[in-house]
C-alpha cells in the first residue's frame, strides 16, 4: 500500500514536471517572442552581465534556463540556432 502510494506520487510529480503549457509556444504580439525564447534571452543577458560581457557557454545557459522551465538540450540548441539565423 505504501509502495503504491509512493509510486503514484512519483508519477504525479513527473507528470507535473514534464507538462508544458501550450501558451509557452505562442508568440507575444509585441515582439513575436515565445515565453521560452524570452526566458532564454533574459538568462543569456543576465549571464553576460555576470561574466563582464564574455561569451556564455551553452551548458551554463542551459543550467540557468532549466531552473525556470523544463526544456531539453536539443530544444534549447534549436532556439539558439533560430536566434543566430536572425
Buried (B, 14 or more C-beta within 10 A) or exposed (E): EEEEEEEEEEEEEEEEEEEEEEEBEEEEEEEEEBBBBEBBBEBBEEBBEEEEEEEBEEEBBBEBBBEEBBBEEEBBEEBBEEEEEE
